Amino acid sequence: MSIVNVKNFATYADGVHLDTKAIQEAINSISDGDTLLFENGIFVTGTLALRSNITIRIMPDAEICASRNIKDYRDCGFYHNEMKETVSLFYALGCENITFEGGGKIQLNGDAFAKFDVFLPSEVDPATFTLEHEEQTVVGMKKRPTQPIFFNDCKNITFRNIRIMNSPCWTLVFSNSENIMIDSIYVDNHPRIPNNDGVHCTASKNITVKDSIFLCGDDCFAATCITNPDRVCENITISNCLMSSRSAAIRFGHLSGKVRNITVDNIKILPSNRAIAIFAADDGYVKNVEISNVVAHTSTKSGGWWGKGEGFVICAANSTGEISDITIKDCKFTEENPSVIAGKDGNVHDVTVCGCRFKKAGGNANPYYDGKMDLQPNIPKLIEAPYAKSEKLYVDGVKNITVR
């Protein structure tokens, strides 16, 4: 095992010229167990294919900088059920034993693919927006990399002590994969770019996320089965993290996805549209979740984001999905709108909320959102909810719930 400097492969490392060819040659040439070293430079690149049994070490004086030109990227061959052709900066298909580390930066340049003069989608006439509301609103996008750092059918993947900035879409994506370690990373995405989840795990298992910071437009962490609805996303631990999101800081379940066996502990959530989202629709479920020691502040942001300032939403409304065995304990929610537990004919059951504090807080979103409940995507439009001005917890269609 040896350390190989990527500069041995005739890189520019000048922040201007493309280094794609040289970096790919380096990845292909090093031996199993070797470390590819990036130091002292800015390495501009398009799409790179990873391989098994390597470490990418980005030193604090180095940056891997994604090209701002979509022509420098290519489809990796994986068809994504939501995002269609998968276009990435880094991708690995059927690989194992890959580590990113070193304290350096991966700059994804998401703003290069954004249309900041287009507000999408918006339930509200943009003519009613103040400048403050405009700066909260989700923007339109050009053709963009859809899964910037993407792993499918992989195992034993680690990201440790890495900064990832400004993603144009889902940032770190693990599909049909297992044994994933996210440790001491910092993700800082543009707050108006849609879909720029920090970590999105779909149909994957044995996932640990700890000691990290996520500042995102979309979900900071999501567990779903979007790329493979027939599998289960399971065995997830999230601890000791700081998060902020224009959607949900933490999301479990989406549509028919199946998610289970989750532990969340010691999370601080800065002002977000929603702290925790647990959702199931037809044929989907979320089971066996324990959430503790979360301190969260929520407030509604104008224009197209899911979530309207709730501390948490547990929702299988309007569906045959199931949510069960959920515990939320010893948490503090400062929330603009009440937390919600909503089911249909008891398909949300065995829920315990204990030792939690709820405090009402004001917000500064467009007045259109006052008194409205948001259960998207289960119910695809906002619901008039007069209770929102006073209640701290709204429950409907649920059985076997304990609140103490």
C-alpha positions in Angstrom: 0.0 0.0 0.0 1.4 3.4 -1.0 0.5 7.1 -1.3 0.4 8.3 -4.8 0.3 12.1 -5.6 -2.2 12.9 -8.3 0.2 15.5 -9.6 2.4 12.7 -10.9 -0.2 12.3 -13.6 0.4 15.7 -15.2 -2.4 17.7 -13.6 -2.8 21.5 -13.9 -4.1 22.0 -10.4 -4.6 25.6 -11.2 -8.3 26.1 -10.7 -8.8 26.9 -14.4 -7.9 24.0 -16.7 -9.6 20.6 -16.6 -7.8 17.8 -14.9 -10.4 15.1 -15.6 -8.2 12.9 -17.8 -5.2 13.0 -15.4 -7.3 12.2 -12.3 -9.1 9.4 -14.1 -5.8 7.9 -15.2 -4.5 8.2 -11.6 -7.6 6.4 -10.2 -7.3 3.6 -12.8 -3.5 3.1 -12.3 -3.1 2.9 -8.5 -3.0 -0.5 -6.9 -5.6 -1.9 -4.5 -5.1 -0.4 -1.0 -3.3 2.7 -2.3 -4.1 6.3 -1.4 -4.5 8.9 -4.1 -3.3 12.2 -2.7 -4.6 15.7 -3.6 -2.5 18.5 -2.2 -1.6 22.1 -2.8 -3.9 23.0 -5.6 -7.4 23.3 -7.1 -8.2 20.4 -9.4 -11.0 21.2 -11.8 -12.8 18.1 -13.2 -15.8 16.6 -14.8 -17.2 13.1 -14.3 -14.8 10.5 -12.6 -15.4 6.8 -12.2 -14.2 5.4 -8.8 -13.1 1.8 -8.3 -12.8 -0.6 -5.3 -10.1 -0.6 -2.6 -8.8 3.0 -2.8 -8.6 6.0 -0.6 -9.1 9.6 -1.9 -7.2 11.9 0.4 -7.8 15.6 -0.1 -5.5 17.6 2.1 -6.6 20.9 3.7 -4.7 22.9 1.1 -6.4 21.1 -1.8 -9.8 21.4 -3.5 -11.5 19.1 -6.0 -13.6 21.6 -8.0 -16.5 20.3 -10.2 -16.7 21.9 -13.6 -19.3 24.6 -14.1 -20.0 23.3 -17.7 -22.5 20.5 -18.0 -20.6 19.3 -21.1 -17.8 18.1 -18.9 -20.1 15.5 -17.3 -21.4 12.2 -18.6 -24.2 9.7 -17.8 -22.8 6.9 -15.6 -25.3 4.4 -16.9 -27.6 4.1 -13.9 -31.3 5.1 -14.5 -32.7 6.8 -11.4 -36.4 6.5 -10.9 -36.8 10.2 -9.9 -33.8 12.0 -11.5 -33.6 9.9 -14.7 -30.1 9.6 -16.2 -27.5 9.7 -13.4 -24.9 12.4 -14.0 -22.2 12.7 -11.4 -18.9 14.2 -10.4 -17.8 11.0 -8.7 -19.6 7.6 -9.2 -19.1 4.0 -8.2 -21.1 1.0 -9.4 -20.7 -2.3 -7.7 -17.6 -1.3 -5.8 -16.3 -1.7 -2.2 -13.8 -0.3 0.2 -13.7 3.4 -0.8 -12.7 6.1 1.6 -12.7 9.9 1.2 -10.7 11.8 3.9 -8.1 14.4 4.6 -9.7 17.7 5.6 -9.9 19.2 2.1 -12.8 20.4 0.0 -15.0 19.1 -2.8 -16.6 22.2 -4.5 -19.7 21.1 -6.5 -20.5 24.6 -8.0 -24.3 24.1 -7.8 -24.9 27.8 -8.4 -23.6 27.4 -12.0 -26.7 25.4 -12.8 -29.3 27.6 -11.0 -31.7 30.2 -12.5 -32.0 32.7 -9.7 -34.5 34.8 -11.6 -37.0 31.9 -11.7 -39.1 30.9 -8.7 -40.2 27.2 -8.9 -42.6 26.0 -7.8 -44.7 28.7 -6.1 -48.2 28.5 -4.6 -48.0 32.3 -4.2 -48.0 35.1 -6.8 -44.4 36.3 -6.8 -45.7 39.8 -7.1 -46.6 39.6 -3.4 -43.1 38.7 -2.3 -40.9 41.1 -0.4 -37.2 40.9 -1.0 -36.9 38.8 2.1 -39.5 36.3 0.7 -37.7 36.2 -2.7 -34.5 35.2 -0.9 -36.3 32.2 0.8 -37.9 30.9 -2.4 -36.7 27.8 -4.3 -35.3 28.6 -7.7 -35.4 27.0 -11.2 -32.5 24.9 -12.5 -30.8 24.3 -15.8 -29.6 20.9 -16.9 -27.4 19.8 -13.9 -25.5 16.9 -12.4 -28.2 14.9 -10.8 -26.3 12.8 -8.2 -23.0 14.6 -7.7 -21.4 11.9 -5.5 -23.1 8.6 -6.3 -22.7 5.0 -5.1 -24.9 2.1 -6.3 -24.6 -1.5 -5.2 -21.5 -0.6 -3.1 -20.3 -1.6 0.3 -17.9 -0.3 2.9 -17.9 3.4 1.9 -16.5 6.0 4.3 -16.5 9.8 4.2 -14.4 11.3 7.0 -13.3 14.9 7.7 -14.2 16.3 4.3 -16.0 19.5 3.3 -18.5 19.4 0.5 -19.9 22.6 -0.8 -22.7 24.0 -3.1 -24.3 20.9 -4.5 -26.6 21.2 -7.6 -28.7 18.2 -6.5 -28.5 15.3 -4.0 -25.0 15.6 -2.6 -23.9 12.2 -1.2 -26.1 9.4 -2.5 -26.0 5.7 -1.5 -28.3 3.5 -3.5 -28.7 -0.3 -2.9 -25.5 -0.1 -0.7 -24.4 -1.2 2.7 -21.9 -0.4 5.5 -21.8 3.4 5.1 -19.9 5.6 7.5 -20.2 9.4 7.5 -18.0 10.9 10.1 -17.1 14.6 10.8 -18.0 16.0 7.4 -19.3 19.5 6.6 -21.9 19.9 3.9 -22.7 23.6 3.0 -25.3 23.9 0.2 -27.0 26.9 -1.3 -30.3 27.4 0.6 -32.4 28.1 -2.5 -31.4 25.2 -4.8 -34.0 22.4 -4.9 -33.2 18.7 -4.2 -29.7 19.4 -2.7 -30.1 16.8 0.1 -27.0 16.4 2.2 -27.0 12.6 2.5 -29.7 10.6 0.7 -29.7 6.8 1.4 -32.1 4.8 -0.8 -32.7 1.1 -0.3 -29.5 0.9 1.7 -28.5 -0.5 5.1 -26.1 -0.2 8.0 -25.6 3.5 7.9 -23.9 5.7 10.4 -23.8 9.5 10.4 -22.1 11.3 13.2 -20.3 14.4 14.4 -21.2 16.3 11.2 -22.7 19.6 10.0 -25.3 19.9 7.2 -26.6 23.2 5.9 -28.9 22.4 3.0 -31.8 23.7 0.9 -33.4 20.3 0.9 -33.3 17.5 3.4 -30.1 17.2 5.4 -30.5 13.4 5.7 -33.1 11.3 3.9 -33.7 7.6 4.0 -36.0 6.3 1.2 -36.3 3.6 -1.4 -36.6 5.8 -4.5 -34.1 3.8 -6.6 -35.5 0.4 -5.5 -39.0 0.3 -3.9 -38.7 -3.5 -3.5 -35.9 -3.2 -0.9 -35.7 -1.8 2.6 -33.6 1.0 3.9 -32.6 0.0 7.4 -30.3 0.0 10.3 -29.5 3.8 10.5 -27.8 5.7 13.3 -27.5 9.5 13.3 -25.9 11.3 16.2 -24.1 14.5 17.3 -24.9 16.6 14.3 -25.9 20.2 13.5 -28.4 20.7 10.7 -30.4 23.4 8.9 -32.8 22.9 6.0 -35.4 24.6 3.9 -37.3 21.3 3.9 -36.8 18.6 6.6 -33.6 18.3 8.6 -34.2 14.6 8.9 -36.6 12.6 6.7 -37.5 8.9 6.9 -39.8 7.3 4.3 -41.2 8.6 1.0 -44.1 7.3 -1.0 -43.9 3.4 -1.1 -40.5 3.3 0.5 -39.8 0.9 3.4 -37.6 2.1 6.2 -36.9 0.6 9.6 -34.6 0.3 12.6 -33.5 3.9 13.2 -31.8 5.7 16.1 -31.4 9.5 16.2 -29.7 11.2 19.2 -28.2 14.5 20.2 -29.1 16.6 17.1 -29.3 20.4 17.0 -31.5 21.9 14.2 -31.2 25.5 13.3 -34.2 27.3 11.8 -35.6 24.8 9.3 -39.0 24.4 7.6 -39.4 21.1 9.5 -37.1 19.3 11.9 -38.2 15.7 11.5 -40.4 14.1 8.7 -41.6 10.5 8.9 -43.8 9.6 5.9 -45.4 6.5 4.3 -47.8 6.2 1.4 -49.4 3.2 -0.3 -47.3 0.0 0.2 -44.7 1.9 2.2 -43.8 1.8 5.9 -41.6 3.3 8.5 -41.0 1.1 11.7 -39.0 1.1 14.8 -37.7 4.6 15.2 -36.2 6.2 18.4 -35.5 9.9 18.4 -34.0 11.6 21.5 -32.3 14.7 22.6 -33.2 16.9 19.6 -33.2 20.6 20.0 -34.9 22.2 17.0 -36.1 25.6 15.8 -38.5 25.7 12.9 -40.0 28.4 10.7 -41.8 28.6 7.4 -39.9 29.7 4.3 -41.8 31.1 1.4 -42.2 29.4 -1.9 -42.4 25.8 -2.8 -40.6 24.0 0.1 -42.3 21.1 1.9 -42.9 21.8 5.6 -44.6 24.8 7.3 -42.6 25.2 10.5 -43.6 22.0 12.3 -41.3 20.4 14.9 -42.1 17.0 13.5 -44.6 15.4 11.1 -45.5 11.7 11.3 -47.8 11.1 8.3 -49.5 8.1 6.6 -52.6 10.1 5.8 -54.5 9.4 2.6 -52.8 6.1 2.1 -52.6 2.4 3.0 -49.0 2.9 4.3 -48.0 2.1 7.9 -46.0 3.9 10.5 -45.4 2.1 13.8 -43.3 1.9 16.9 -42.1 5.5 16.9 -40.6 7.1 20.0 -39.7 10.8 20.3 -38.3 11.6 23.7 -36.5 14.4 25.6 -36.7 16.8 22.7 -37.3 20.6 22.6 -39.2 22.1 19.6 -39.5 25.8 19.1 -41.9 25.7 16.2 -43.9 28.1 14.1 -46.7 25.6 13.5 -47.8 22.6 15.6 -46.2 19.1 15.2 -48.5 16.7 13.4 -49.3 13.0 13.7 -51.7 12.1 10.9 -52.9 8.7 9.7 -55.9 7.0 8.2 -58.0 4.4 10.2 -55.1 3.8 12.6 -52.4 3.1 10.1 -50.2 5.2 12.3 -49.9 3.4 15.6 -47.8 2.7 18.7 -46.3 6.2 18.9 -44.8 7.6 22.1 -44.0 11.3 22.7 -42.5 11.8 26.1 -40.4 14.4 27.9 -40.7 16.8 25.0 -41.3 20.6 25.2 -43.1 22.6 22.5 -42.8 26.4 22.3 -44.7 28.5 19.8 -42.6 30.9 17.8 -43.3 33.4 15.0 -42.1 33.4 11.5 -41.7 35.8 8.5 -43.0 33.9 5.6 -45.6 35.2 3.1 -49.0 35.5 4.9 -50.4 33.1 2.4 -49.1 30.2 4.5 -50.8 31.3 7.7 -53.1 28.6 9.1 -52.2 25.9 6.5 -51.1 22.3 7.0 -48.6 20.7 4.7 -48.7 16.9 4.3 -47.1 16.7 0.9 -46.6 14.4 -0.9 -49.4 12.3 0.7 -51.8 15.1 0.2 -50.6 17.1 -2.8 -51.8 20.5 -1.7 -51.9 22.6 1.4 -54.8 22.1 3.8 -56.6 24.9 5.7 -55.9 24.3 9.4 -57.3 26.9 11.7 -55.9 25.0 14.7 -52.4 26.0 13.7 -52.5 29.2 15.6 -52.9 27.6 19.0 -52.2 23.8 19.2 -48.8 22.4 20.0 -49.6 18.8 18.8 -52.2 17.8 16.2 -53.3 14.1 16.1 -55.7 12.4 13.7 -56.3 8.9 12.5 -53.9 7.4 15.0 -54.2 4.5 17.5 -52.2 3.6 20.5 -50.5 6.9 21.1 -48.9 7.9 24.4 -48.1 11.5 25.2 -46.6 12.3 28.5 
